[in-house]
């Protein structure tokens, strides 16, 4: 896309000196950006950089404290979501906003009521035409709940396009898509761009940004950092702009050699994955790479016994083990720090103390039940060790930041005396500063001889933290490489199933 | 080490305390109100009555609260009580078994029905509201078959003592049983590992499973405990009435549910304390008793009780959402 010159295109929407402050947080600080007709404009930034706040400002969901929003050069005050809609601004949010029990056609035409009667035939015609236009094969009468998540994403897009938007905002649209589906999406985006629609594209995946966008704007800590023509920049520059420092500083150095084999998989299969064999050593961090649907989380759940195995053997410290549930795994010293912290990791309504001890109740039990002094000691120990930032161990976990909640989950797992830890997306949704602390913690744990399997979609994190990298593709192992042999391109090729091993 | 904790924790959480005590303040306000409206309300005789009349409700609500804290629901406790009552009566009166044996049979029947609910909930994997709606209907049929649709009158004196007698110089036996039930339940919920697991499952079942908690076993146990306490409640209720009919018991589930929600036991599970539950039952009890003394009829009482529940739930939701917005 580097050949396009969009500088001639007129500006559709401009933000001037936008500011937004929440109690205790500056979400946006004097941000000015313009979006032109017929361009794909990527927004880039770490979590908490202010991208979501910016989108919500454009869609009228929040009112900025200061600054101006101009459409076609006219200033708008009091932008509300319906007003934004009337102006042709559509947003495709990360979470699906579809009604699963209605058909595709009904979802696509949701909110378009002309008179009191719902004209289902018209909905169906319109939807079919739209799908044909997108060159997507989804029947209008399918129920949305019967579609895979990739199909649902396409319905979301069709729903937005049905309103013929002038500005389309897409927040991480490729997250639920596989590689070929991403191609379909890109084709659609390019098509509507060429028809003159302005597209604001948010993604963490740099390769997508280079593939698709015409310009890219970087935000950091709520501030505007820079806008570049995609053709004039490169990956290193964008990362430097985004992180605000060079990459190497983020990852702590490792100064120890891996020890004995801790966990060994011998043709272990199940939970949708084919047989996999590899060994994880004490003090080693093995990164697990793969695209969505590669079976990484499935592998983690299979190892801890949250899914039943179809075949193969697993050995822990040289002895065969069989976990029927995570309870067995924890008893044997294998702990999972799950991907969805809030849904699977911690108990939000309870205190830090309560969360730390819940997987380690046997350590705090006396003859007449839980000994509160032992429990407090245990919680205090991990509270200090992980440097959890909170007033004290009685603080409710719901009030903590994402990074500190993650530390609580890690504390919970460590308290259960795990010697093999599986981190599933350890830094998802965690800001840069806290990330550094989590990384340091993981390296410290490895130095104490704990074996770590780290699933991550973050390429920098993968390359920065892993001793070896395991690559999965659609439930198969496509590679296991020492870090020295790894390049981003090689991992991507293996993860896409382009080369065998 | 407790010293270290005190320094780490900032001063007492007054707003949290006020919120938690709100329900207690409501109870005290009601007592003050009715004391002013009726000279008969604030007497030892009347207040003892309130406790005696509600002791079986509290015991049944204790059973229900285990299920609710674990994130489930039990609509069947009313008919469980009906079955336990008629089984106990049939053992005593028709089979001629001694009273203690009959009591054990009744309690075992109750625990058995609880276990049926528990096993059904883990095998069928639909919401426990639906499961217990089904088992409720089953227990209803069973109860009327066992009692042959008749009222069993003139239950033995030693049985009626549980509901009507006094020990230790004037303390009603039913109140003693109620206090013991609440104490045992508090101990299980607050001090034992199982108690922690019950809160964990109700708070976040997936996280509980991944944290190594035996979710299915605890769920079955929870329904077993519910059945146990519900059978104690049934025995107190039937002993107080002195006769046994299948129509005795049903309805308790809604009173218990109302009291639990009033007392801060969330429908979503994972939270709730015994003192809140007891306060919730007493609010309903005081309302009923006070309005009776003031001269309002039963139907007016229903309206007031319903409105109190809605107000309490509304207050709770308002508190939570305003806290969420503040952040």
Interface residues (C-beta under 8 A of the other chain):
Chain A: X23 X304 X306 X325 X326 X327 X329 X330 X331 X336 X338 X343 X344 X345 X346 X347 X348 X349 X350 X354 X357 X358 X359 X361 X362 X365 X368 X369 X370 X373 X376 X377 X380 X391 X392 X393 X394 X399 X412 X416
Chain B: X1 X2 X4 X5 X8 X9 X10 X187 X191 X192 X193 X195 X196 X197 X199 X200 X203 X204 X206 X207 X208 X209 X210 X211 X212 X213 X214 X270 X271 X326 X327
